[in-house]
Amino acid sequence: MIVGSNNITKNNKRIAENTFFLYIRMLLIMLVSLYTSRVVLKVLGVEDFGIYNVVGGVVAMLNIIVNTLSRASTRFITFALGKDDKEELKQIFSTVICIHLLLAGLLVLVGETVGLWFVCNKLVIPAERMTAALWVYHSSILIAVVTFVNIPYNALIIAHERMGAFAYISIIEVFLKLLVAWTLIYTSQDKLIIYAVLLFVVQFLIRIVYGYYCSIHFPECKVKLVWNVQWLKKIFAYVGWTLNGSFAIVGYTQGINILLNLFFGPAVNAARAIAVQVEAAVVSFVQNFQTAVRPQIVKSYAMSDILYMHKLIIMSSKYGFFLMLLIVLPLTLCINPILKMWLGNVPEYTAGFVRIMFIVALLWPLRGAMIDAIHATGDIKKFQIYEGTSLLLTVPIAYLALEFYHISPEIVMCIYLFVELFTQGIRIWIVLSKISISYRCYFREVLYPIGISSLFAFIPFFLIHMTENEEFSKVVLYMAASFFYVLMCILIFGMKWTERIWTFNYIKKLVWIFIRKVTFWR
């Protein structure tokens, strides 16, 4: 079935409105999160902050697994919505709940045995902070369990494209975390322990809010847990291969973290944790856009409208990259003074780590579009095997380089960058052949415009260097000037005339939605 022009217009309007909600969510979350990180780093200190991020890394790595499982769950729920099969939708949601309960139980079993042994015997943690580290670890396990159980409800909201509710609940969560950070300032107890326990309380409260909202608005949520063997096998196989890829990502992410801990100590873990957090904040700009597009990609595939699916994938890749470029290059130019203003006391290696992570962040839009496309088809086995194997190469390569060549921490991150570049080539090779987009078309519509735009956009950034003691007004001026320079490079070298018109119209839609929402609240 091919979607008519009226439906396409309606879908585009929905994408624009959902993008608006997600960007408002992202801006508030990013601002509050950056302030919260500053408070937490100042209150805990560099060593405790590093301990939390290496021991509580189960939460950080769970974010990767959660996003992957959420994507898998959303795929099946969205596919059923695209087919308009309500009975199938109920069966799928019930089965997804059962699967995530099983996975949560498995996580507790592994985490409280193998994981606990590793924390106690292998990580480099000062003896006087081991008790606090164990509190962090057990709290992290509980947070992970609650997060796993919440995935199907999160997926249900995204599949129904209720991005407004998704935004509001996320904003509540981030403000609760800010309240936790403020609590640390006034408590006389062990601040690291209090921080870990209160984060669990926040996650538990948010789980209740998600469950309450879904039970009211979505009939398929009000079903009893039923073991539908047919759907259980189908979804479990799919989730299994998805988890294979997730564990590979967790393996190389935590592998790098552990290598840095073993060879350089917790202070370098703190620097990497800050860099990863900055990257996550930047990546969220594009993830919001791609989250709004994702349900339409799956639904168009379910409805056999492959041409519209191709259009969405190309749009998601190209415009996602341009959004990232607009953010990354100005931040890269001013990263030294920004880190100084944000953190005050900047851990060594932080600026270098952030710059490398920004380059990795530029690959995220291309990666996200490929993953959305392959998940829409449901045939993910080959993709997950090749991607996972490639990414895991990061750890042995970095270990050998550290052991025999005594490389610096920045070189470890560069190894990670080059492996990511290689892996992106593998993703493109597998996905394009699967969804019948020619390599020539992808090069012409995506790689060439983003490549030529990036080439011209990067040139001035090799000529300017800003120290950490620059004045705030100068930083703002440089940020604004570099933003508009990059924007001009994108408009001139990266877009066709018709695409410029589409972009301006899209921005006008977002502005109109903003005006309408402001008028409504008045």
Secondary structure, DSSP 8 states (H G I E B T S, - for coil): ----HHHHHHHHHHHHHHHHHHHHHHHHHHHHHHHHHHHHHHHHHHHHHHHHHHHTHHHHHHHHHHHHHHHHHHHHHHHHHHHT-HHHHHHHHHHHHHHHHHHHHHHHHHIIIIIHHHHHHTS---GGGHHHHHHHHHHHHHHHHHHHHHHHHHHHHHHTT-HHHHHHHHHHHHHHHHHHHHHHHH--S-HHHHHHHHHHHHHHHHHHHHHHHHHHH-GGGS------HHHHHHHHHHHHHHHHHHHHHHHHHHHHHHHHHHHH-HHHHHHHHHHHHHHHHHHHHHHHHHHHHHHHHHHHHHTT-HHHHHHHHHHHHHHHHHHHHHHHHHHHHTHHHHHHHHHSS--TTHHHHHHHHHHHHHHHHHHHHHHHHHHHHS--HHHHHHHHHHHHTHHHHHHHHHHHH---HHHHHHHHHHHHHHHHHHHHHHHHHHHT--HHHHIIIIIHHHHHHHHHHHGGGGT----TT--HHHHHHHHHHHHHHHHHHIIIII--HHHHHHHHHHHHHHHHHHHHHHHHH-
